[in-house]
Structure formats: structure tokens, C-alpha cells
Amino acid sequence: MRTKQAVAAAAALLALMGASSCADDAGSSGGQSGPVPAAKNGGQAGGGSDGDGTAGASGGAEAQLAKVAGTDELIRLISNVTTCTSASTKPKDTTFSDVDAASEDAAADMAKTNAEWGIKERVTCDGRDASANGHELLVVSDMARFEAAFKARQAAKLAAGEGDTRTRWFIGQNFAARIFATDSDEREMLSLGTLGLNCAPHYAAPPQSTTQPALVKGCILTNYVDA
């Protein structure tokens, strides 16, 4: 049964994302500033620092988001908003098309890809429909590196006429998650202390939403879930 304990996150509730020291380096998104969502259940809000899996996130809006101790805690966190069963950390199960190169050697190249993306650990688990794609869950050691790699991948796909500009990844201080679930489940991800990451060129969330610069120029964090 999914637990619903509240995490004490007064600092995150009061902190404004506009305090990010990276604001001068980020692209304008056209949205408004807003408070960071409070983390609930399993995630720890605020207080990130280099050396604890939050390298690169200590000075930006990401520093106010939730963080996890590892894949077990990440699974528990995600389980608050959607089904997450049959978890696996095996390379053959955790090669993800929007992270890894499309090749038969993707699993063999995982260590290299992890270094390029700043990924520390990977895990996947099944959602409500076991026949659908599994949730993609990453513990990230360097969020700036992850954002830069994601930005490059998103730009390449768009240039090739593939992919889209929708916000699909939700990030905390030291984790990134893409879930395959209902629209309401995706919106509930914000209650976990995460925000959506989008690096699509010229992306602008609707006026009623809030956006803030991410660590990497041209990327934004948003509370708009265009599911």
C-alpha cells in the first residue's frame, strides 16, 4: 500500500526558484517564477551539495528539489504516484532509447554513456500496464552533465524530424524520471518535489505555468505537464 507521509520541507516550500545563481546563463522561457514543489514521501527536499550525488545542482533551482539516497529510495518515491513493480537494475532492462545509442551494443556501452550523461545508477519498473514501456529511473551524479547531454539528444532528434517538444523528464536534485503512466500520474510527479526538464529550442510553457532556468543554458524547469 502506498504511503503518504509528508516530508518536512519548509525551506523548499519557502524558497523561490528565482534565486538560482544560474539565471544569467539560462535561456528565457517566457514563463513566470514560482515556488519549488514540496517533496513528499521518500525524497528529501533541499540541501544539495557536491559529493552527495548532487554535483552541479548546489547553485541552481535544482538545489531546492527532492533528492534520493539511491535506486531503492527512488522506487519508493515514484510509488507514491504510480505503480512501480518488478524493478530491475540489469543493463539489458535499463537501456533507454532516449538516453542510449540505438545499437545492439547499448548495454555494453552503458558505462561510457553513464559517464557522458552523469548517471550514477539506473533502475526500471513496470507501470499499471505491464505490456507498456517501463518507467525510466536514473540516479544522477552530475545534473549539469545530464542536462547538457539531454539537450544535445533532444536537439538532434528534433533536427532529424523525430521526437517532440513535450516535457517528459522530471528531475530532482540527483535523479531523473520518465514515467509511462496516466496523465494524472505525470502531473502528480510535481508533488514529489520534482519539476519538468525541457531543453527544446524556443520552448515556452503556457503563461499560467511557472518556469525557471535550469543549470544548462537553453534548458528550463517547469511545473507545466503537457501530458
C-alpha positions in Angstrom: 0.0 0.0 0.0 1.4 3.3 -1.0 2.3 5.5 2.0 1.5 9.2 2.1 3.7 10.7 4.8 4.7 14.3 4.4 8.4 15.2 4.3 9.3 18.3 6.3 10.4 20.7 3.6 9.8 24.2 5.0 12.9 25.5 3.3 11.8 24.2 -0.1 8.3 25.5 0.4 9.5 29.0 1.0 12.4 29.1 -1.4 11.8 30.7 -4.7 13.2 29.2 -7.8 14.2 32.7 -9.0 17.1 32.6 -6.5 19.1 30.5 -8.9 22.6 31.8 -9.4 22.5 30.3 -12.9 19.7 32.6 -14.1 22.1 34.8 -16.1 23.2 31.8 -18.1 19.9 30.3 -19.0 17.6 31.0 -21.9 14.4 32.9 -21.4 11.3 30.8 -21.4 8.6 33.4 -21.2 7.1 31.9 -18.1 6.9 33.2 -14.5 8.8 32.3 -11.4 7.2 30.2 -8.8 7.9 28.2 -5.6 9.5 24.8 -5.8 7.1 21.9 -5.1 7.5 20.3 -1.7 8.8 16.8 -1.7 6.7 14.0 -0.2 7.4 10.6 0.9 10.9 9.2 0.5 12.5 12.2 -1.2 14.5 14.7 0.8 13.9 18.3 0.0 16.7 20.9 -0.4 20.2 20.9 0.9 22.1 19.6 -2.0 25.9 19.7 -2.2 28.7 18.3 -4.3 29.8 14.9 -3.2 26.4 13.5 -2.3 25.2 12.8 -5.8 24.1 16.4 -6.5 27.2 17.7 -8.2 26.4 20.7 -10.3 23.0 21.3 -8.6 24.0 23.2 -5.5 23.7 26.6 -7.0 20.6 26.4 -9.2 16.9 25.9 -8.8 17.6 22.1 -8.7 19.1 22.6 -5.2 15.6 23.1 -3.8 14.1 19.9 -5.3 13.9 16.5 -3.7 16.8 14.1 -3.7 17.2 10.4 -3.0 19.8 8.1 -1.5 19.7 5.6 -4.3 17.5 3.5 -6.5 15.6 1.9 -3.7 14.5 5.3 -2.4 13.8 6.4 -5.9 11.4 3.5 -6.4 9.7 4.2 -3.1 9.3 7.9 -4.1 7.8 7.1 -7.6 5.5 4.5 -6.0 3.6 7.4 -4.3 2.1 8.5 -7.6 2.1 5.4 -9.9 2.6 1.7 -9.9 6.2 0.6 -9.8 6.7 -3.1 -9.7 9.2 -5.8 -10.9 12.1 -3.4 -10.5 15.3 -4.2 -12.3 18.8 -2.7 -12.5 20.1 -5.1 -15.1 21.7 -3.5 -18.1 19.5 -5.3 -20.6 16.4 -3.9 -18.8 17.8 -0.4 -18.3 18.9 0.6 -21.8 16.6 3.5 -22.6 16.1 4.8 -26.1 16.1 8.4 -25.1 19.4 8.1 -23.3 21.4 5.3 -25.0 22.5 5.0 -28.6 20.3 2.9 -30.8 22.5 -0.1 -31.3 22.9 -3.7 -30.2 25.9 -2.6 -28.1 23.9 -0.2 -26.0 24.1 -2.4 -22.9 27.8 -2.9 -23.4 28.4 0.8 -23.8 26.4 1.7 -20.8 29.4 2.7 -18.6 30.5 5.1 -21.3 27.0 6.5 -21.7 26.6 6.9 -17.9 29.8 8.9 -17.7 28.7 11.2 -20.6 25.3 11.8 -19.0 26.4 11.9 -15.4 24.3 8.9 -14.5 25.2 7.0 -11.3 22.6 4.3 -11.2 19.7 3.1 -13.3 16.5 1.2 -12.5 13.3 0.4 -14.3 9.9 -0.8 -13.0 6.6 -1.7 -14.5 3.6 0.7 -14.5 -0.1 -0.1 -14.4 0.1 -1.8 -17.8 3.0 -4.3 -17.7 2.9 -4.5 -21.5 3.9 -0.9 -21.9 7.3 0.6 -21.5 8.8 0.5 -18.0 9.4 3.7 -16.1 12.9 5.1 -16.7 14.5 6.0 -13.4 18.0 7.4 -13.0 20.1 8.4 -10.0 22.3 11.3 -11.3 25.8 12.2 -10.1 26.1 15.3 -12.1 22.9 17.1 -13.0 24.6 19.7 -15.2 26.1 16.9 -17.3 22.8 15.2 -17.5 21.0 18.3 -18.7 23.7 19.0 -21.3 23.5 15.5 -22.7 19.7 15.6 -22.7 19.8 19.0 -24.5 22.1 17.6 -27.2 20.0 14.5 -27.7 16.7 16.4 -27.8 18.2 18.9 -30.4 19.5 16.1 -32.5 16.1 14.3 -32.6 14.3 17.4 -33.5 16.7 18.2 -36.3 16.1 14.7 -37.6 12.4 15.2 -37.6 12.0 12.9 -34.6 10.7 13.4 -31.1 8.8 16.4 -29.9 9.0 19.4 -27.6 6.8 18.0 -24.8 8.2 17.8 -21.3 8.7 14.2 -20.4 11.5 14.0 -17.9 11.0 15.0 -14.2 14.1 15.8 -12.2 15.1 16.2 -8.6 18.4 17.3 -7.2 20.0 14.0 -8.1 17.6 11.9 -10.1 15.7 12.0 -13.3 12.5 10.0 -14.1 10.4 9.4 -17.1 7.2 7.6 -16.3 4.8 5.8 -18.6 1.5 6.2 -16.8 -1.7 8.2 -16.9 -1.7 12.0 -17.4 -2.8 12.5 -13.8 0.1 10.4 -12.6 2.5 12.6 -14.6 1.0 15.7 -13.0 1.3 14.1 -9.6 5.1 13.9 -10.1 5.2 17.5 -9.2 4.1 16.6 -5.6 7.2 14.6 -5.2 9.4 17.7 -5.3 10.3 17.4 -9.0 9.9 19.7 -12.0 9.8 19.0 -15.7 13.0 19.5 -17.7 12.8 20.8 -21.2 15.6 21.9 -23.5 13.8 22.2 -26.8 14.8 25.3 -28.7 12.3 28.2 -28.2 10.1 26.0 -25.9 7.6 28.1 -24.0 5.3 26.8 -21.3 1.8 28.3 -21.1 1.5 31.7 -19.3 -0.3 30.2 -16.3 2.6 27.9 -15.6 5.9 28.7 -13.9 9.4 28.2 -15.4 12.9 28.8 -14.2 16.3 28.4 -15.7 17.9 25.0 -15.4 21.7 24.6 -14.9 22.4 24.5 -18.6 21.8 27.4 -20.9 18.8 26.8 -23.1 17.1 24.4 -20.6 14.2 25.3 -18.3 12.5 23.7 -15.3 8.7 23.9 -15.4 5.6 22.9 -13.4 3.7 22.5 -16.7 3.0 18.9 -17.5 1.9 18.7 -21.2 0.8 15.1 -20.9 
